[in-house]
């Protein structure tokens, strides 16, 4: 008699780590019957998951843990900077009922997961890397059954949090094993490995074991664990020889305790390993294994090359307050750090731009002092015009070279700092990128710093990569000035120009990038390739570059047999590390190339990335890992996309893991909107809802700043529109008939349309006002070939010949090249149309037996500034800036609701101060939004009258 096991698939759409960091949590939940009544047929309910918080009254008592991590080991082998890390966690269920254990880790964003497995009941379930499209098809099948969840989310600045769960039977054990690989990047003269240690309980067998082999020799090694007190640092064992290092950390149970009688662990923080290798003025170090080579180059004893820097600084209104103060503080320090041989200029911009002096000047003490005085006077105001100041910066450098004001051997760079997307002057990001690229013409480096999450990082990243630079996120925090200074330190000391690496052409293939514009102090260049000629005895590498004073030629010859013998005899290395390093480096460089590639080239690059990712089992942005495991309940599929750099990290909140906020349900709930959620004036801090976290500012103006447009409609139906550069809001109602379809947004340029159909209450009484709500929305994009119909029951996507139906009863995610949809179970969906627009539709559930009310929908605009100036509709007409003059504020007819006179669009209107609701964070109670109410269906504020916006079908345009 054979035993049939039901299977549960996990789809991991991930690309991860460049530090080594891990965070482990085991939470537990009993499987019980849900109180939720599923109204959709054939859609199984998901089991509930809970987490209990230990009472402070139990302090000192031994906590009763049903799920116990009895062993945890992090083992890493680093060979020539390439790290291969295996994490093994073993968990036992000591309860007499089934429990759900969560394995959670924090991984660096630049590493690639290569394997994940779970061992349960004597069987090991191993993950398989598949093309993302294949995984998506499995995912869609699961979605149709109402079974989804996410496994990866942004966590902090450099990490992504990986999470997986499994149901463990009574007294059973499970072993989780995760493997990932990364190339450690040299930064400011050192390599760093970060291991985040956070088991959240005492672990009987806990171990970190790191072995490093560097053929060049290890110059220094430091290990730091902030959570260890001085008398416990001896727990960390270090062994260092010329080329090898061994770090071991094996605290006993007693050493893990916070105090002798405590059952809380001290293991809570970062375990950091820093080291560098020996260097001299040479062509670098070459290692060869199994026909693949890797070449590291970072020569010592070089003089710095002068640099010419144009600082292009955003001082638009959204920089107001802390960001502007921090920017000024950092810029003053950066100016102090300029070498007297450097040259610099400063351009500040809002809707236009202003310059410090009329040219670029040498960094003499007098000039630096004057520039610092100028910087300290910069204040925030106005819009965001990025195009004009960037072109002015290029013009300044061109003119300076023409007038021979700059050293012939020098590095010229433009450093842009902005916190928002362009909304003044040329506001089309693609055109700005093209204008900057044409102007720079490969002459200068462009570095783009995005301050916070109001700027679309992909816009800055492409502009930087197209101009031999990099983009970097500056996080809104107290250390923002240090982040800015840290970035500048990375490019402060150019050492070489125009570096070219050459190898025997006939003997080498698959060479990674071999020419570089600059080498900066503290960094390193890494190349890799495949040796074609199996009979080659010597591999010659030549390096050509320019120093501050002369042309430089360096060369090295490596005996292939001797090089292979050196590494093959080392226990520290892991197999074919050079081949995997080559594949890793090739994929990373192709991913960068893909960002700025044209359509035809992009396809070829994408195909190559996919080919290598599948061959070497790397989980990248184009692949997914599928893990199948046993499950006692219905089949379930778990999906996670690698978060992009435009995604904001979710803040951590102490919350119960119930139906609405299970951690497995949270990864897809990235509300990476450019508009902070709204809070009443004077209210600041953090607002959270299950699976979501948002930072709110404090004043209504702060809330609106950072999004060039804003508009929503919710309830019966109330419209809210921002005015006067987002410092205030206007609201109005539309009284319509049930069944009527109103146009909300129409943009004829891409054939974009959003319509909403009104529904009424269940009972309509004679001679009484009919309350109507939106019960259905249709979103169509003719250019993208997609239509989305959203009702209170389902979400239906029509794309080409495909028709995909999602129930509201499950969290789900669908991504295509031209659009993406993220559904949060029974709450909301986020629809992003490429780079054009992002909207949220909120689901309102009411008691199904309510005598009057029905379920209804709300509509919210998060981003629409890329729609054309021809956009219209009840909300679309306000995507262009609305200015209104409000005066003569006086007591109104209702106590506490003052009236005022408003002049807008040439009309003089009576308006009344009041509140409307934003239901994104709290679908039940909503958040009060102060606004000026326009009476009589928005008469005088909207163009025409409400019936002008009635269309005949859900996807009709106003212009049909």
KELUMLO-173969 format. One line per 10 residues: their letters; for each residue z negated, y negated, x negated of C-alpha. Coordinates in steps of 0.5 Angstrom, whole numbers, m for minus. Layout:
N
a> Z,Y,X; ...
// end
This chain:
960
xxxxxxxxxx> 0,0,0; 2,m7,m3; m2,m13,m2; 2,m19,0; 0,m26,m3; 2,m32,0; 5,m37,m5; 4,m45,m6; 9,m49,m10; 7,m55,m14
xxxxxxxxxx> 13,m60,m16; 11,m64,m21; 16,m70,m22; 13,m72,m29; 14,m75,m35; 8,m76,m39; 5,m78,m46; 3,m82,m55; m4,m82,m55; m8,m76,m53
xxxxxxxxxx> m12,m77,m47; m15,m72,m42; m20,m73,m36; m23,m67,m33; m26,m67,m26; m27,m61,m22; m29,m63,m14; m30,m58,m9; m29,m57,m2; m30,m52,3
xxxxxxxxxx> m24,m50,8; m26,m51,15; m23,m53,22; m20,m60,22; m22,m64,28; m15,m67,28; m10,m65,33; m3,m64,31; 2,m66,36; 8,m64,33
xxxxxxxxxx> 10,m57,34; 11,m52,28; 7,m57,23; 1,m54,20; m5,m58,19; m8,m59,12; m14,m56,10; m20,m61,9; m23,m63,3; m29,m66,1
xxxxxxxxxx> m34,m69,m4; m41,m70,m4; m45,m75,m8; m51,m73,m11; m57,m77,m8; m61,m81,m13; m68,m77,m10; m65,m71,m13; m65,m74,m20; m69,m69,m25
xxxxxxxxxx> m68,m63,m21; m63,m58,m23; m56,m60,m19; m54,m54,m15; m46,m54,m17; m42,m49,m14; m36,m50,m18; m38,m50,m25; m34,m51,m31; m36,m46,m36
xxxxxxxxxx> m31,m47,m42; m27,m53,m44; m23,m53,m50; m18,m59,m53; m14,m56,m59; m9,m60,m62; m4,m59,m68; m1,m65,m71; 5,m64,m76; 8,m70,m79
xxxxxxxxxx> 6,m75,m73; 8,m70,m68; 3,m67,m64; 2,m61,m60; m4,m61,m55; m6,m55,m51; m12,m56,m46; m16,m50,m43; m21,m51,m37; m24,m45,m34
xxxxxxxxxx> m28,m46,m28; m32,m41,m24; m34,m41,m16; m41,m39,m16; m41,m40,m8; m41,m35,m3; m35,m38,0; m28,m41,m2; m28,m47,m6; m22,m52,m8
xxxxxxxxxx> m23,m54,m15; m19,m60,m18; m16,m60,m25; m15,m67,m27; m13,m70,m34; m11,m77,m36; m5,m77,m41; m1,m82,m45; 5,m84,m42; 10,m83,m47
xxxxxxxxxx> 8,m75,m48; 12,m70,m45; 9,m64,m41; 12,m58,m43; 8,m52,m40; 2,m51,m34; m1,m45,m32; m6,m42,m28; m9,m36,m29; m13,m33,m22
xxxxxxxxxx> m15,m26,m21; m12,m23,m27; m5,m26,m25; m2,m32,m29; 2,m37,m25; 7,m41,m30; 11,m47,m29; 18,m48,m29; 22,m54,m31; 28,m56,m26
xxxxxxxxxx> 32,m61,m25; 29,m66,m20; 34,m66,m15; 33,m58,m15; 26,m60,m14; 27,m65,m9; 31,m60,m4; 24,m55,m5; 20,m61,m3; 24,m63,3
xxxxxxxxxx> 24,m56,6; 16,m57,5; 16,m64,8; 20,m61,14; 14,m57,15; 9,m63,14; 6,m60,7; 6,m65,1; 2,m68,m4; 2,m72,m10
xxxxxxxxxx> m1,m70,m17; 1,m76,m22; m1,m83,m21; m2,m89,m26; m8,m89,m29; m10,m96,m33; m6,m99,m38; m3,m93,m42; m5,m87,m38; m2,m83,m33
xxxxxxxxxx> m7,m78,m29; m5,m71,m28; m8,m67,m22; m8,m60,m19; m12,m56,m15; m13,m49,m13; m17,m45,m8; m22,m40,m11; m25,m35,m8; m33,m33,m8
xxxxxxxxxx> m35,m31,m15; m28,m32,m18; m26,m35,m24; m19,m40,m25; m16,m42,m32; m12,m48,m32; m8,m49,m39; m4,m55,m40; 1,m56,m46; 4,m63,m48
xxxxxxxxxx> 8,m66,m54; 8,m73,m57; 10,m77,m63; 5,m81,m65; 7,m88,m66; 5,m92,m72; 2,m99,m70; m1,m104,m74; m2,m99,m80; m5,m93,m77
xxxxxxxxxx> m4,m87,m72; m8,m86,m66; m10,m80,m62; m14,m82,m56; m18,m76,m52; m21,m78,m46; m28,m74,m45; m30,m74,m38; m32,m67,m35; m37,m70,m31
xxxxxxxxxx> m42,m64,m32; m45,m60,m37; m40,m55,m40; m43,m49,m44; m37,m48,m48; m34,m55,m50; m30,m56,m56; m25,m61,m59; m21,m58,m65; m16,m63,m68
xxxxxxxxxx> m12,m60,m74; m7,m65,m78; m2,m64,m83; 1,m69,m87; 6,m67,m93; 6,m75,m95; m2,m74,m96; m7,m77,m92; m9,m84,m94; m16,m85,m89
xxxxxxxxxx> m19,m82,m83; m23,m85,m78; m26,m81,m72; m30,m85,m67; m33,m83,m60; m37,m89,m57; m41,m85,m52; m45,m82,m58; m51,m85,m61; m52,m86,m68
xxxxxxxxxx> m57,m80,m69; m51,m75,m65; m45,m77,m70; m47,m72,m74; m44,m67,m68; m37,m69,m70; m35,m65,m76; m29,m67,m81; m26,m64,m87; m21,m68,m91
xxxxxxxxxx> m16,m66,m97; m10,m69,m99; m5,m67,m94; m10,m64,m89; m15,m66,m84; m20,m62,m79; m24,m65,m74; m29,m61,m70; m33,m63,m64; m37,m58,m61
xxxxxxxxxx> m44,m60,m57; m49,m56,m55; m51,m56,m48; m58,m60,m50; m53,m65,m54; m49,m66,m48; m55,m68,m44; m57,m76,m43; m64,m74,m44; m68,m68,m45
xxxxxxxxxx> m70,m67,m38; m63,m70,m35; m57,m66,m32; m53,m71,m33; m48,m71,m39; m47,m76,m45; m39,m74,m45; m36,m80,m42; m31,m84,m46; m26,m84,m51
xxxxxxxxxx> m26,m80,m57; m21,m83,m62; m18,m81,m68; m15,m86,m73; m11,m84,m80; m5,m86,m84; m1,m83,m90; 0,m85,m97; 6,m89,m98; 10,m92,m104
xxxxxxxxxx> 16,m96,m105; 21,m90,m103; 26,m88,m98; 21,m84,m95; 19,m77,m93; 23,m71,m91; 21,m65,m87; 26,m59,m86; 24,m53,m81; 29,m48,m79
xxxxxxxxxx> 35,m52,m80; 33,m59,m77; 30,m65,m81; 25,m71,m79; 25,m77,m84; 19,m82,m84; 21,m89,m87; 15,m94,m88; 15,m97,m95; 10,m100,m98
xxxxxxxxxx> 9,m106,m103; 14,m111,m99; 14,m118,m99; 14,m121,m92; 21,m125,m89; 20,m131,m86; 21,m131,m78; 23,m136,m73; 20,m136,m66; 22,m139,m60
xxxxxxxxxx> 16,m139,m55; 19,m139,m48; 12,m140,m43; 12,m139,m36; 7,m145,m33; 10,m144,m25; 5,m144,m20; 3,m137,m20; 0,m138,m27; m5,m142,m24
xxxxxxxxxx> m12,m141,m26; m14,m136,m31; m7,m133,m33; m5,m140,m35; m12,m141,m39; m11,m135,m42; m4,m136,m44; m6,m143,m47; m12,m140,m51; m8,m134,m54
xxxxxxxxxx> m2,m139,m56; m7,m143,m60; m9,m137,m64; m2,m135,m65; 0,m142,m67; m6,m141,m72; m3,m135,m75; 4,m137,m77; 6,m137,m84; 8,m144,m87
xxxxxxxxxx> 15,m141,m88; 16,m139,m81; 19,m144,m76; 18,m145,m69; 19,m148,m62; 16,m148,m55; 19,m149,m49; 15,m149,m42; 18,m147,m35; 17,m148,m28
xxxxxxxxxx> 23,m150,m23; 26,m153,m29; 24,m153,m37; 21,m158,m42; 20,m157,m49; 16,m159,m55; 20,m163,m59; 27,m163,m59; 29,m158,m64; 25,m152,m68
xxxxxxxxxx> 20,m154,m74; 17,m151,m80; 10,m149,m79; 7,m154,m83; m1,m155,m81; 1,m162,m78; 6,m159,m74; 2,m153,m72; m4,m158,m70; 1,m162,m66
xxxxxxxxxx> 4,m156,m62; m4,m154,m61; m5,m160,m57; 1,m160,m53; m1,m152,m51; m8,m154,m49; m5,m159,m44; 0,m154,m40; m2,m153,m33; 1,m149,m28
xxxxxxxxxx> 6,m151,m22; 13,m150,m19; 17,m144,m18; 20,m140,m23; 27,m141,m27; 28,m136,m33; 35,m137,m34; 36,m144,m36; 30,m144,m41; 32,m137,m44
xxxxxxxxxx> 39,m140,m45; 36,m147,m48; 32,m142,m53; 39,m139,m56; 42,m146,m56; 36,m148,m60; 37,m143,m65; 44,m143,m66; 44,m151,m67; 38,m150,m72
xxxxxxxxxx> 43,m145,m76; 49,m149,m76; 45,m155,m79; 42,m150,m84; 35,m151,m82; 33,m144,m82; 32,m139,m88; 38,m135,m89; 34,m129,m90; 30,m129,m84
xxxxxxxxxx> 28,m126,m77; 30,m130,m71; 26,m128,m64; 25,m131,m57; 19,m129,m54; 19,m130,m46; 12,m130,m42; 13,m130,m35; 9,m127,m29; 14,m127,m23
xxxxxxxxxx> 21,m126,m22; 26,m132,m22; 26,m136,m16; 29,m142,m18; 36,m144,m21; 40,m137,m22; 35,m132,m19; 40,m126,m19; 37,m122,m25; 43,m118,m26
xxxxxxxxxx> 46,m125,m28; 41,m127,m32; 41,m121,m36; 48,m122,m37; 48,m129,m39; 42,m128,m44; 46,m122,m47; 52,m126,m48; 49,m132,m51; 45,m128,m56
xxxxxxxxxx> 51,m124,m58; 47,m119,m62; 44,m125,m67; 37,m125,m65; 31,m121,m62; 29,m122,m55; 22,m120,m53; 19,m120,m46; 12,m120,m44; 10,m119,m36
xxxxxxxxxx> 4,m122,m34; 1,m118,m29; 5,m114,m23; 8,m120,m20; 14,m119,m24; 19,m113,m24; 18,m110,m31; 25,m106,m31; 28,m113,m30; 25,m115,m37
xxxxxxxxxx> 25,m109,m40; 33,m109,m39; 34,m116,m42; 29,m114,m48; 33,m108,m50; 40,m111,m49; 38,m116,m54; 34,m111,m60; 27,m113,m57; 22,m109,m53
xxxxxxxxxx> 18,m111,m46; 11,m111,m46; 6,m111,m40; 0,m116,m41; m5,m114,m36; m9,m119,m32; m16,m118,m35; m21,m121,m39; m18,m119,m46; m11,m122,m44
xxxxxxxxxx> m11,m127,m50; m12,m121,m54; m7,m117,m51; m2,m123,m53; m5,m124,m60; m4,m116,m61; 3,m116,m59; 5,m122,m64; 1,m119,m69; 6,m113,m69
xxxxxxxxxx> 12,m117,m70; 9,m122,m74; 11,m119,m81; 18,m117,m82; 19,m113,m88; 26,m111,m88; 33,m113,m85; 39,m109,m83; 36,m102,m85; 42,m97,m85
xxxxxxxxxx> 40,m90,m86; 46,m85,m89; 46,m77,m90; 52,m73,m92; 57,m73,m86; 60,m66,m86; 53,m63,m87; 49,m67,m81; 50,m67,m73; 46,m70,m67
xxxxxxxxxx> 43,m75,m71; 38,m80,m68; 39,m88,m68; 40,m89,m76; 41,m97,m76; 35,m102,m74; 35,m109,m74; 28,m110,m77; 22,m106,m80; 15,m110,m79
xxxxxxxxxx> 9,m109,m83; 5,m103,m80; 10,m100,m76; 15,m94,m78; 22,m92,m77; 23,m84,m75; 30,m81,m75; 31,m73,m74; 38,m69,m74; 41,m62,m75
xxxxxxxxxx> 43,m59,m81; 50,m56,m80; 51,m53,m87; 47,m47,m88; 49,m46,m95; 47,m54,m97; 42,m54,m102; 40,m61,m103; 39,m66,m97; 41,m73,m99
xxxxxxxxxx> 38,m79,m95; 40,m86,m97; 37,m93,m94; 40,m99,m95; 37,m106,m93; 35,m113,m94; 28,m115,m97; 26,m123,m97; 30,m124,m104; 35,m118,m105
xxxxxxxxxx> 39,m112,m102; 35,m106,m103; 38,m99,m104; 33,m93,m104; 35,m85,m104; 31,m79,m104; 34,m72,m105; 30,m66,m102; 31,m58,m104; 32,m55,m97
xxxxxxxxxx> 29,m48,m99; 23,m52,m102; 22,m56,m96; 22,m51,m91; 17,m47,m95; 12,m52,m95; 12,m53,m88; 12,m45,m86; 6,m43,m90; 2,m48,m86
xxxxxxxxxx> m3,m45,m81; m3,m53,m78; 4,m53,m76; 7,m50,m69; 13,m46,m70; 20,m50,m70; 16,m57,m69; 22,m61,m73; 27,m58,m67; 22,m60,m62
xxxxxxxxxx> 21,m67,m65; 28,m68,m66; 29,m67,m58; 23,m71,m56; 26,m77,m60; 33,m76,m58; 31,m76,m50; 26,m82,m51; 32,m86,m55; 37,m84,m49
xxxxxxxxxx> 32,m86,m44; 32,m93,m47; 39,m93,m47; 40,m91,m40; 36,m97,m38; 42,m102,m40; 48,m97,m40; 54,m98,m36; 56,m94,m30; 60,m89,m34
xxxxxxxxxx> 56,m89,m40; 50,m88,m36; 52,m82,m33; 54,m79,m40; 47,m81,m42; 44,m78,m36; 47,m71,m37; 45,m71,m44; 38,m72,m42; 38,m67,m37
xxxxxxxxxx> 41,m62,m41; 36,m63,m47; 30,m63,m42; 31,m57,m39; 33,m53,m46; 26,m55,m49; 22,m55,m42; 20,m63,m42; 18,m66,m36; 22,m72,m36
xxxxxxxxxx> 24,m78,m31; 30,m73,m29; 26,m66,m29; 20,m63,m25; 15,m58,m26; 15,m52,m21; 8,m48,m21; 7,m43,m16; 0,m40,m14; m3,m36,m9
xxxxxxxxxx> m6,m39,m3; m10,m36,3; m7,m41,8; 0,m43,10; 5,m45,4; 4,m52,1; 8,m56,m3; 6,m61,m8; 10,m67,m11; 9,m72,m16
xxxxxxxxxx> 14,m77,m19; 13,m80,m26; 10,m87,m24; 15,m93,m27; 13,m99,m31; 13,m103,m25; 8,m99,m21; 1,m102,m21; m5,m97,m23; m9,m96,m17
xxxxxxxxxx> m16,m98,m18; m22,m93,m18; m26,m93,m12; m32,m88,m10; m29,m85,m4; m30,m78,0; m24,m73,m1; m23,m72,7; m17,m71,10; m15,m79,9
xxxxxxxxxx> m17,m79,2; m16,m73,m2; m14,m74,m9; m8,m69,m8; m6,m74,m3; m6,m80,m7; m1,m80,m12; 5,m82,m8; 1,m88,m5; 3,m93,m10
xxxxxxxxxx> 4,m100,m6; 7,m103,m12; 8,m109,m8; 9,m116,m11; 5,m119,m5; m3,m118,m6; m6,m116,1; m8,m122,5; m16,m124,5; m19,m130,9
xxxxxxxxxx> m20,m136,5; m26,m135,1; m26,m128,0; m25,m125,m6; m26,m118,m10; m22,m111,m8; m20,m108,m2; m19,m101,m1; m16,m96,4; m15,m88,3
xxxxxxxxxx> m10,m87,m3; m9,m94,m4; m13,m100,m8; m11,m107,m8; m13,m113,m12; m14,m119,m8; m15,m126,m10; m19,m131,m6; m15,m137,m3; m9,m136,2
xxxxxxxxxx> m5,m140,m3; m7,m135,m9; m5,m129,m4; 2,m132,m3; 4,m134,m10; 7,m128,m13; 12,m127,m8; 18,m131,m7; 18,m130,1; 13,m127,6
xxxxxxxxxx> 14,m125,13; 11,m120,18; 11,m118,25; 6,m113,28; 2,m112,35; 5,m115,41; 9,m118,37; 6,m123,33; 10,m126,27; 7,m129,21
xxxxxxxxxx> 11,m133,16; 9,m137,10; 11,m144,9; 10,m150,3; 10,m145,m3; 6,m140,0; 0,m145,1; 0,m144,9; 3,m140,14; 6,m141,21
xxxxxxxxxx> 5,m135,27; 9,m135,33; 10,m129,39; 16,m127,42; 16,m125,49; 21,m119,51; 23,m114,56; 21,m107,54; 27,m103,51; 30,m110,48
xxxxxxxxxx> 33,m109,41; 31,m115,37; 34,m117,30; 29,m118,25; 33,m118,19; 41,m119,18; 44,m120,11; 52,m119,12; 53,m119,4; 51,m112,3
xxxxxxxxxx> 51,m110,11; 44,m110,11; 40,m110,18; 33,m109,21; 32,m108,28; 26,m107,32; 26,m104,40; 21,m106,44; 16,m102,48; 11,m104,54
xxxxxxxxxx> 5,m101,56; 4,m95,61; 3,m99,67; 6,m105,69; 2,m109,74; 6,m114,79; 6,m121,77; 3,m120,70; 5,m122,63; 8,m116,60
xxxxxxxxxx> 5,m114,53; 11,m111,49; 10,m108,42; 15,m105,37; 16,m98,38; 22,m96,34; 25,m99,28; 32,m98,25; 34,m100,18; 41,m100,15
xxxxxxxxxx> 44,m101,9; 52,m101,9; 53,m101,2; 48,m96,0; 51,m91,6; 44,m90,9; 40,m91,15; 33,m90,17; 30,m89,24; 23,m90,25
xxxxxxxxxx> 19,m88,31; 12,m87,32; 13,m79,32; 18,m79,26; 22,m82,21; 29,m80,20; 34,m81,14; 41,m81,15; 45,m81,8; 52,m79,7
xxxxxxxxxx> 52,m72,11; 45,m71,10; 40,m72,16; 33,m71,14; 27,m72,19; 20,m73,16; 14,m72,21; 8,m78,21; 3,m72,20; 5,m71,12
xxxxxxxxxx> 5,m75,6; 12,m75,3; 16,m78,m2; 24,m79,m2; 28,m82,m8; 35,m83,m8; 39,m88,m13; 40,m93,m8; 33,m93,m4; 26,m89,m4
xxxxxxxxxx> 21,m88,2; 14,m87,1; 10,m84,7; 3,m84,7; 0,m79,12; m1,m82,19; m1,m89,16; 5,m93,14; 11,m92,10; 14,m96,4
xxxxxxxxxx> 22,m97,4; 25,m100,m2; 32,m101,m2; 34,m101,m10; 33,m108,m13; 34,m112,m6; 28,m111,m2; 22,m107,0; 18,m107,7; 12,m103,10
xxxxxxxxxx> 12,m100,17; 5,m99,19; 3,m94,24; m2,m95,30; m5,m89,33; m8,m90,40; m12,m85,44; m7,m81,47; m10,m81,54; m11,m89,54
xxxxxxxxxx> m9,m91,61; m5,m97,58; m3,m97,51; 2,m93,47; 3,m92,39; 7,m98,36; 9,m100,29; 8,m106,25; 13,m109,20; 12,m112,13
xxxxxxxxxx> 16,m116,8; 14,m114,1; 20,m116,m3; 26,m119,m1; 28,m125,m6; 34,m121,m8; 38,m122,m1; 43,m127,0; 42,m134,2; 46,m132,9
xxxxxxxxxx> 40,m127,11; 38,m129,18; 34,m126,24; 27,m127,27; 24,m126,20; 30,m126,15; 32,m133,17; 25,m135,13; 26,m131,7; 29,m138,4
xxxxxxxxxx> 23,m143,3; 20,m146,9; 17,m153,8; 13,m156,14; 9,m163,14; 3,m162,18; m1,m168,20; m6,m171,25; m11,m165,26; m15,m166,32
xxxxxxxxxx> m19,m162,37; m15,m157,41; m16,m155,48; m20,m149,46; m26,m150,42; m26,m148,35; m18,m148,35; m16,m155,33; m9,m158,34; m4,m161,30
xxxxxxxxxx> 3,m164,29; 8,m161,25; 15,m163,23; 19,m157,21; 27,m156,21; 27,m163,24; 23,m162,30; 16,m165,32; 12,m159,35; 5,m159,37
xxxxxxxxxx> 1,m153,33; m6,m150,34; m10,m147,29; m12,m140,29; m12,m133,27; m7,m127,27; m8,m120,24; m5,m116,18; m6,m109,19; m4,m106,13
xxxxxxxxxx> m11,m104,10; m14,m103,16; m10,m101,22; m15,m101,27; m19,m108,26; m14,m111,21; m15,m117,17; m15,m124,20; m10,m129,17; m11,m136,18
xxxxxxxxxx> m4,m140,21; m1,m145,25; 1,m142,32; 8,m145,35; 8,m144,42; 13,m142,47; 16,m137,43; 17,m140,37; 21,m146,40; 23,m151,35
xxxxxxxxxx> 21,m146,29; 26,m141,30; 33,m142,30; 36,m142,37; 32,m138,43; 29,m131,43; 35,m128,47; 40,m130,41; 37,m124,37; 38,m119,42
xxxxxxxxxx> 43,m114,39; 46,m108,43; 44,m102,39; 39,m100,33; 43,m101,27; 48,m107,30; 48,m113,26; 47,m120,29; 54,m122,27; 57,m115,30
// end
